[in-house]
Amino acid sequence: MADPATEYWTFRPSYPIRESWEWSTQVLRCRSRTQRIARRALPRMIIQHEYVMEREDAYRAALIAANQQKVFLPLWQDGFRGKRSDLLDTPDHAIPAGDNSIYTQSLASLRFEVDKPLMIEDDDEYYEIRTAGFISWIESNAHINLSSGLTRDFANAVLTPLVEASVDFQITKQSGRYVTAKAVFVSTDSPAMTLGTLDQIAGPVFDTYRDETLINRRSAAPSKDRHWTEFDVIDNKVGTFEKYRKFDYEASKAEVDWFILQYEDLARIKVWLQGTRGKQKGFWVPTFNSDIVPVSGLGGSVITIQYCGYAKYQETGHIVMIDQAGAYHAREVLASVELSDTEEQLQLDSALPANPVDVISQLRWMRFDTDKIELNFGSPGIGFDITDPMLASATVRAPIVEDVPGHEIQVAEPVGQDDELPRPRRKRTRKRTDFLLHIHRSGW
């Protein structure tokens, strides 16, 4: 077992800060379905920092990295302003010396943990390290009781959570008094990745369709959209190729970015991302394009649309109507038929409202294509002030891939935080080989 962290890595990085989450999911693809096994209950957190620092600080950082298995790393991107009062209309962030009771916005509690260290910092970059004695909630505020009182007055207190992480520090350029450097931190600190539940954050993060997430943000519109069909190709050595369809479903791949300005919104998305476990759990994603143009029938379950080849190529599927008020109405297409060279007809599972339409898009069941999700913080996300919203300026980026609606099997294995499950043993390998050899000997 690795030694616990004893040093505090308090070197302030420059922005942007990149935070990545990595899961470990095994995806088994069959002809008509997939099975996804989540091997890691919580993700590993990887944080990348860049620095411009004095030579003395760089030397001290190099010594710490070379001699410490783990350090306490401040999560600068998750700093919150502290308040002395629990009143919502009190923007006073001054904390007097000797005080050990601090209030902050409740979202901060998603990263602060009882008996875990935190950093209290002032405008002049003076800081003190304390342990959270207990955390309670009063309306939308979190009350954090520190292990001991502060030794001096803080004019503008900022609370920053600390996590245990291993560090890889590298000096990249030396010029005069200052050097540039970068560091990569890896943390499997489970409290740091246990972000609570959406019940602690007011409001849902996305819409739902058939009890699953429906992405309802145009900022998450897929980009670099690619579609293809997978085949096994056999060269018969006489000048032609034979192609056999590998799966009963088509494939598509896209990139999705969320640009987020408010920390409350980012906190909701973080909790939702944690629930997807990388590639393990699927969700519904509209194309946000005008894929289907209605001609008539809105307000009923049978609609006539402009010809787009739906009945010929798609036949059935799922669509979503986004009305001009911004509401999302998802439906299943049970059947489709060509009426003429210019029109088609779709039979839906229920009636669409007769609201003014913005777009009607295809709705695809997708999942993340990799077990790595990146969160890029472009500027300090320090809040909370009633007159100044919490600004995060973060971008969430991850590729997604189309999956098999209604056929996937999702399995979540209860595993430790740091370890992966061993690969399942392949059974009956010898028996199957003997059977094939027996057929070969028989003249096949």
N, C-alpha and C positions, 0 to 999 in steps of 0.2 A: 504493500500500500504506500502511496506517495506521501511524503511528509507534508504537513499542513503549511499553509502560507504564513509567513511571519513579516515579510516586507510589504510596504505600501508603494505601489507604482503611481506616484503623483505627478509625473511629467505630463504637462498639458499638451495634447496633440493639436495639430491644425485640422481644419475641415477641408474636404468631407471626411466623415468616418464611415467605414463600411462594416456592417454587421451581417454575418451569414449564419444561417441555421442549416444543419446537415442531419438528415435522418438516414436510416438504412432499411430499404424496402426491397423485398424480393418479388418480382413480377413474373408470373408463370402464364404464358399465353398459349391457349389452345385454339382450335379452329373457330369456335363460336363463343368463347368466353375467356376471361382472365381471372387469375387468382393473385391477390396481392397480400403479402405477409409483412407486416410492420415488425422489424426486428429490434427497433430502438424505441423505447417508450417516450423519451423526450429527446429533442435534438441536441447535438453538440453546437455550441456557440463559438464562432470564430470572428474575431474583431481585428481589423487592420487599422493601424495608426501611422501617420507621418508626422515628423517633428522637424522644427528648426530650433536648435538648442545650443547653449554654450558648451565649450569643450569639457568643462568640469562636470556638467550635468550628464553629458554623453558618456564620459568615463565611468561615472557612478552607475548609470543605467546599464552599461556593459558588464560591470562587476556583479550587479544584482542578477542579471539574466544568466551569467555564467555560473553562479553559485546557488541559485534558488530554484528548486523544482517548480514552485508555484509562488505567485504574488497576489496581493489583493489589488484588483484593478477597478478604478472608478469607472462607472458607466456614464461618461460625460453626457451622452446623448439622452440620458434619462434623468437629468437634474431637474429638481422642482424647487420653487421658492417656498420657504417656510414662513409661517405667520405665528404670532404670539396668541392671537385670539381665534376662536372658532366661528366668529361671525362672518357670514359670507360677504358683507359689505365693508369689511375692514381690510384694506390693501396694505396695512403696515407690516413690513417684513423685518423690522428691527427686533432682535432677541437680546435681552439684557444678560449680563454676566450672572452666573449662578443658576439660570433657568434651565430646567431639564425637560420641559414640556413644549413641544412644537406641533403646530397644526399645518397640514398641507393638503393639497387636493387629493381626493380619494384614489385617483388613478395611480398616484405614486406608490400606493401600497401594493401594486401588482409586482413590484420589484423589491420593495423593502420587506425584510423578514425578521421575526423575533429572534433574538440572540445572534443576529448577524451584524457585522460592522457597517457603518455608514459614515459619510464625510459631510461635515458642515463647513461651508466655505463662505468667505466674505468678499466684498468687491476688490480688496487689495490682495486677493489670492491667499490670505491667511486661512488656514484650515485646522480643524480639530477632528479627531476620530472618536466616535462613540459607538456603543452597541444599543440596538433597539430593545428596550425592556419589554414593552408590550405595544400593540397597535390596536386601536379601536376606531370605530366609524361614527361620526355625527353628521347626519344628512349627507352632503357631498364632500365632507372634509374627513381626512384621516388624522387621528391624534396619535403621535408617536412620543412615547416616554423614553428619554435617553437614560443610559446607565449611570450618568453623573452629569452635574451641571456644567455649563460652559465657563471657561476661565476668563473670558473677556466679552465685551459687548460686540454684537454683530449688527451692523447697520443694514445689511441686505442679505440675509442668510439664504443659502442655497443648499439643499440636501441632495446628496448623490449616493446611490447605492454602490456597494463594493461586492465583487465576486472573486472567487479564487480561480486563477487561470495560470497555465504555463505560458512562458514568453520566449519568443525568438526575436532578438534585437539585432539590428544591422545598421552600421554607419555607412551611408551611401556617398557622401561627399564632405570634404573638409576644406574650408576656405577661411583663413584668418581665425578670428575668435569664435565663429559659429560653424556648426556642422549640420548637415541634414541627415536624417535617419528615419528608419521605419521599423515597425514591430508588428508581429503577428501573435495574437493571444488565442488560446484554445481553452474553453471552459466546459466542464461537465457538471458544474455546480447546479444541482437539481433545483434549489430554491430560486436561482436566477432564471430558470426556464419554466418554472411553474407560475404562469401568469394569471392564475385565477380563472374565473368563468365569466361569460358574458352577463351573468346575473348581476355582477358587481358594476357593470357599465350600462348606463341607461340607453335604451334603444337598441334595435337589432342592427347587425352590421350589413346584412343583405336581405333580399326577399327570399322566399322559399317556394319551391314547386315540387309537389309530391314528396314533401317532408325532407327535401334536400335543398342545399344552397343554390339560389339563382343570382348570379352576379348582375347587379342592377346599376353599375356605374359606367358611364360612357368613357371615363378616364381609363377603364380597364378593357377597352375595346382591343381585340386581338390585332396584332400587327405581324407583318411577314407571314401571312397565312399561306400554308402549303397543303395541298391535297394529293393523295396518291393511293394506288391499290397495290398490295404486296403480292408478288408471284414467286413461285419456284420455277426457275428457268432451266431447261435441260437441252444441251447441245447434242443433237443426234448425229453429229459428225458428217452429215451429208449436205450441209449448206443451209439448214433451217433450224429454228429454235422452237421448242414446245414450251408453253407457259401454262402452269397450273396455279390456280388461285390458292394462296396460302391460308387466308382467313376469310370468314364469311362476312366481314365488315371492312369498310373502307378506313383509311387512316388520314388524319390531318394533324398539323402541328402549327403552333402559333406562339408568339411572344406576348406576354401581358405585363404592362407596367401600371402601377398605381402611384400617382403623385399626390402626396398628402401634405396638407398645411397645418392641420390641427392635431394636437397630441391625443385628444380624446378619440378622434377617428382612427388614428394609428393604433391606439391601444385595442380598439375593437378588432381591427384587422389582424393584429398580432395574436390575439386569443383565437381567432378563427383559423389562422395559419397553423397554429399549434395543433388544432383538431384535425387538420388534413393529414398530418404525419407524412409530409412529402408526397410521394407517389401513391400513398395508400388509399385515400378517400377521394371520390369524384365529386363534381359539382356541375351545374348547368351554366353555360356561357352563350349569350346571344352573339351574333356577328355584328350587331348594331348597324347593319346595312339595310337598305330597302330591297331585300331579296324577293319579297312578295308584294305586288301592287294590287290592292283590292279593287274590284269593279262594282260589286254589289253583294248584299247579303249580310253586312255588318249588323249586329243585333240578333243574329241567328246562328245556328250551328252548321249551316251550309253556306259557304261563301264562294263567290266567283272571282277569279283573279286573272290578271293578264298572263298569257302563256309564257312559261319559263322552263318547261320540260319537267315539271314536278312529277306529274303522273307517269312519265316515261322512265325517269331515272330514280326518283325518290320513293314514290308511291305512298309511303307512310312516314311518320316522323313527328317532330315537335316544332312548334313555332311560338313566337312571342310577339304580341302587339304592344308597342309603346305609344301611348296616346300623348296628345299635346300637353297634358297636365303632368306628364312624367311618370304615370302609373304603368306597371308592367302586368300584362295579361297573357299567361302562358297556356297553351292548349296542345293536345295531342291530335295529330292528323290520322284519322282511322282509315280513310280511303281517299283516293283522288281519281279523277277521270278527265280526259281531254274532251272539251266541248267543240272546239274548232281549232283552226290554225292560230287564233288570237286569244283564246280563252280556255281556262281550265276550272275545275270545280273541286273544292276540298270539303270533306266531311269531317267535322271536328267532334271531340268528345263532349263539348258543351258550348253554349253560345258565347260569342264575343260581344262585348258591349258596343253600342252604337256611338262611341265617343269619337271625336275628331282624331284621326290617326296621324302620328308622326312617321313611324316606320313599322313594318312587319318584317321580322328577321327570323332566320333559321335559329333554332335553339339546339345546341350540341351538348352532349354529356362528355365532359372532359376531366382530366386530372393533370397534376403536375408531371412533367416529363423527366424531371430529375429530383433527387432528394436534397437539393441545395436551393435555398431561397435567399436572395440578397436584399438587404435594407440599407440604402445609402442615405446618410444624413448630411444634408448640404449646409446646415448652419446650426448653431446651438438651439436646442429646443427648450430653453429654460422658461417656464411660466410658474406660478399661476397668479394672475392679477385680474380682478373683475373688469378693469378697464382695458386690459390687454390680453387677448386670447392666447392660449398656449400654442406657440408656433413650433412645429416639428420640422418642416421642410424636408420630408423624407420621400424616397422613391422605393417602392417594393417591386422587385423584378424577378420573374421566373418564367421559363417556357412551359407551355401546356400542350397536351396531346389528346386527340379524341379517343374515347374509350367505348366500351360496349354497354349501352344502356339496357338494364334489366337482366344482364347475364353475369355481371362481375360478382366475385366472391371476395369479401374483405375479411381478413383475419388479422387480429392484433394480438401479438404475443406479449405476455407479462414478463418483461426482462428488466435487468438492472440498468442503472443510468449509464454506466461507463462501458458495459459489455454488450456484445452482439451474441445472438444465439448461434450455436454451431450449425453448420449446414446439415440439412436432413440427410440421413443415410439413404442411398438408393437401394431399394429392396428388389429381390428377384432378378438381379443382373445376371447371375450365373445361370439360372434356369432359362432365361430368355436367350442367352447366347447358345446354350446347348440346343435349344429348339431350332434356332436358325442353322446351326451346323448340321442338324439332323435333316433338315429340308435340303440343304446343299448336297449332302451325300446321296440323297434320293434322286438326284438328277435334275432338281429345279435350278 
